[in-house]
Amino acid sequence: MNETPASAPPRIEANGLTKRFSGVTVVDGVSFLVEPGQILGLIGPNGAGKTTLFNLMSGVLKPDAGRLVVNGTEATGLPPHRLARLGLVRTFQLARELDKLTVLENVLLAAPANAGETLTGALFRPAATRRDERAATERAREVLALVSLSDHEAKLASNLSGGQKKLLEMARCLMAEADTILLDEIAAGVAPHLVDEIALLIQRLNREHGKTFVIIEHNIGFIRALASRVVVMATGRVLAEGSFAHVSANPAVVESYLGQAA
């Protein structure tokens, strides 16, 4: 596993994040930390504000109030591509693959900038461009091997199963070289054997590659098995946080969510 310096700042600092739509407060002053190397589960009933919070943390939406700090850098309101440069990327509940491109091409699109992506580089640095393209293709194939999609690299992304599309989204996150990955319902609609494969992949990326994860998931067993810490949301606010055992013993959590989830 990659070692993180003891003095490293939190991967994510959310402080009072708030979002309103048409006068309705959907995320209401949410604050929490995500430490390096942590797997944090974000759970709560439908309508709790979890996905809106992810949209604030990933730059899809700008908060009406509050601050976001990523790896020690002020990141409030930054767009997704700027957050990716800071090391923070996400997947979506409904996979957003480019279905007319191959699996390999989808992963290559997430590669950090190379010389050929600028006019000057393309015209005057052809050797550097070819070198970067070869390196990106090699790295993309390493990533596909890591997520068990090597045998599918030439397929159109539209021909993957639902679970394979979720793995492809994770591959693109890895290709972007992010150290923190937000996973939105990564197990939803996925065959049980692939759910187990995804869980093992997350554990491996965390332990061997030092990746930090924040996971929204309604599959409570998935969160229980993976998360070292859990944040429970209800009506746009943080209801409880701590270990899974701690939050699952909280009567308010049982009443608002775990009772119905069971």
C-alpha positions in Angstrom: 0.0 0.0 0.0 1.2 3.6 -0.7 2.3 5.3 2.5 0.6 8.6 3.3 2.7 11.0 5.4 1.5 11.4 8.9 1.2 15.2 8.4 -1.0 14.8 5.2 -4.2 16.9 5.3 -7.6 15.3 5.1 -8.5 14.2 1.6 -11.9 16.0 2.0 -13.0 18.7 4.4 -16.7 19.5 4.1 -17.7 22.4 6.3 -21.3 23.6 6.5 -22.1 22.6 2.9 -25.6 23.8 2.0 -27.8 23.6 -1.1 -31.3 24.9 -1.7 -33.6 24.3 -4.7 -36.6 26.7 -5.0 -36.4 27.6 -1.4 -36.2 23.9 -0.2 -32.9 23.1 1.7 -31.8 19.7 0.4 -28.3 19.7 2.0 -28.3 21.6 5.3 -25.0 22.5 6.8 -23.2 19.2 6.3 -19.7 18.9 7.8 -17.3 15.9 8.0 -13.8 14.9 7.2 -12.4 12.1 5.0 -8.9 11.1 6.1 -6.3 9.6 3.7 -6.7 5.9 3.2 -10.2 5.8 4.7 -13.3 4.0 3.3 -16.3 6.1 4.4 -19.8 5.0 3.9 -22.5 7.6 3.3 -26.0 6.2 4.0 -29.5 7.3 4.7 -33.1 7.1 3.4 -34.1 8.2 -0.1 -34.3 11.9 -0.2 -31.7 12.4 2.6 -29.6 14.6 0.3 -26.7 12.1 -0.3 -26.4 12.5 -4.1 -26.9 16.2 -3.9 -24.0 16.2 -1.4 -21.9 14.2 -3.8 -22.8 16.7 -6.5 -21.5 19.5 -4.3 -18.3 17.6 -3.4 -17.6 16.7 -7.1 -18.3 20.1 -8.6 -21.5 19.2 -10.4 -23.3 21.8 -8.3 -22.0 24.9 -6.4 -23.0 25.2 -2.8 -25.2 28.1 -1.6 -23.1 28.1 1.6 -20.2 26.3 3.2 -16.7 25.3 2.2 -15.0 22.4 0.5 -11.3 21.7 0.9 -9.6 18.9 -1.1 -6.1 17.7 -0.1 -5.5 21.0 1.8 -6.6 23.2 -1.1 -9.6 25.5 -1.1 -12.0 23.8 -3.6 -15.4 25.4 -3.0 -17.3 25.7 -6.3 -14.6 24.3 -8.5 -15.7 22.4 -11.6 -15.1 18.6 -11.9 -12.0 18.9 -14.1 -10.3 21.2 -11.5 -11.2 18.8 -8.7 -9.8 15.9 -10.7 -6.5 17.8 -10.8 -6.6 18.0 -7.0 -7.1 14.2 -6.9 -10.9 13.9 -6.4 -13.2 12.1 -9.0 -16.5 10.3 -8.9 -18.7 7.7 -10.5 -22.4 8.0 -11.1 -25.4 5.9 -10.0 -26.2 5.4 -13.7 -23.0 4.7 -15.6 -22.0 7.4 -18.1 -19.9 5.5 -20.6 -19.4 6.7 -24.1 -21.2 3.8 -25.8 -19.9 4.4 -29.3 -16.3 4.1 -28.1 -14.5 0.9 -27.1 -13.7 0.1 -23.5 -10.1 1.0 -24.1 -11.0 4.3 -25.7 -13.3 5.1 -22.8 -10.4 4.7 -20.3 -7.9 6.6 -22.5 -10.2 9.6 -22.4 -9.5 9.9 -18.7 -5.7 10.0 -19.1 -4.0 13.1 -17.8 -3.1 15.6 -20.5 -0.3 14.6 -22.9 1.7 16.6 -25.4 -0.7 15.9 -28.3 -3.6 17.6 -26.7 -2.2 21.1 -27.4 -1.8 22.6 -30.9 1.8 23.3 -30.2 2.5 19.8 -29.0 0.6 18.1 -31.9 2.5 20.2 -34.6 5.9 20.6 -33.1 6.4 17.7 -30.7 5.3 14.6 -32.6 7.8 12.3 -30.9 6.6 13.4 -27.4 3.0 13.0 -28.5 3.7 9.4 -29.7 5.6 8.6 -26.5 2.7 9.9 -24.3 0.1 8.0 -26.4 2.1 4.8 -26.0 2.5 5.3 -22.2 -1.2 6.1 -21.8 -2.3 3.0 -23.7 0.1 0.9 -21.6 -1.4 2.4 -18.4 -5.0 2.0 -19.6 -4.3 -1.7 -20.2 -2.9 -2.0 -16.7 -6.0 -0.4 -15.3 -8.3 -2.6 -17.3 -6.4 -5.7 -15.9 -6.8 -4.3 -12.4 -10.6 -4.1 -12.8 -10.9 -7.4 -14.7 -11.9 -5.9 -18.1 -8.8 -6.8 -20.1 -10.8 -9.3 -22.2 -13.3 -6.6 -23.2 -11.0 -3.7 -24.3 -12.0 -3.9 -27.9 -15.7 -4.1 -27.2 -18.0 -1.1 -27.6 -18.8 0.1 -24.1 -22.5 -0.3 -24.9 -22.0 -4.0 -25.0 -20.9 -4.3 -21.4 -23.2 -5.6 -18.7 -24.4 -3.2 -16.0 -21.8 -4.4 -13.6 -19.0 -4.2 -16.1 -20.1 -0.6 -16.9 -19.6 0.2 -13.2 -16.1 -1.4 -13.3 -15.4 0.8 -16.4 -16.3 3.9 -14.4 -13.9 2.8 -11.7 -11.2 2.2 -14.4 -11.6 5.8 -15.6 -11.2 7.1 -12.1 -8.0 5.1 -11.7 -6.8 6.4 -15.1 -7.2 9.9 -13.9 -4.7 9.1 -11.1 -7.1 10.4 -8.4 -6.3 9.5 -4.8 -10.0 10.0 -3.7 -12.9 8.4 -5.4 -16.6 9.0 -4.7 -18.7 6.0 -5.6 -22.5 6.6 -6.1 -24.5 3.4 -5.7 -21.7 1.3 -7.2 -23.5 -1.9 -6.4 -26.9 -0.9 -7.6 -28.4 -3.1 -10.3 -25.3 -5.3 -10.3 -25.3 -9.1 -10.3 -24.4 -10.6 -6.9 -21.1 -12.1 -8.1 -20.0 -8.8 -9.5 -21.0 -7.0 -6.3 -18.5 -9.2 -4.5 -15.9 -8.6 -7.2 -16.4 -4.8 -6.8 -16.1 -5.0 -3.0 -12.8 -7.0 -3.3 -11.5 -4.4 -5.8 -12.3 -1.5 -3.5 -10.5 -3.3 -0.6 -7.5 -4.0 -2.9 -7.3 -0.4 -4.2 -7.5 0.8 -0.6 -4.9 -1.5 0.9 -2.4 -1.9 -1.9 -2.8 1.4 -3.8 -3.7 3.8 -1.0 -7.0 5.0 -2.5 -9.5 6.8 -0.4 -13.2 6.1 -1.0 -16.5 7.7 -0.1 -19.4 5.4 -0.9 -23.1 6.1 -1.2 -24.8 2.7 -1.0 -28.2 1.3 0.0 -26.7 -2.2 0.3 -26.1 -2.2 4.0 -24.1 -5.4 3.9 -21.7 -3.8 1.4 -21.2 -0.8 3.7 -20.8 -3.0 6.8 -18.1 -5.0 5.1 -16.1 -2.1 3.6 -16.5 1.1 5.6 -14.2 2.0 8.5 -16.5 4.9 9.2 -20.1 5.8 8.4 -21.9 9.1 8.0 -25.7 8.8 8.2 -27.8 11.5 6.6 -31.5 12.3 7.1 -33.5 15.3 5.8 -30.3 16.9 4.5 -28.4 16.8 7.7 -25.8 14.5 9.4 -27.8 12.4 11.8 -24.9 10.3 13.2 -21.3 9.3 12.3 -18.8 6.7 13.6 -18.2 3.0 13.1 -21.0 0.9 11.6 -21.5 -0.7 15.0 -21.8 2.7 16.6 -24.3 4.2 14.1 -26.4 1.1 13.9 -26.9 1.2 17.6 -28.2 4.7 17.5 -32.0 4.7 18.0 -32.5 7.7 15.7 -30.6 5.9 12.9 -32.7 2.8 13.4 -35.9 4.7 13.3 -35.1 6.9 10.3 -33.2 4.3 8.1 -31.9 1.0 9.3 -35.3 -0.3 10.4 -36.7 0.2 6.9 -33.5 -0.9 5.2 -33.6 -4.2 7.1 
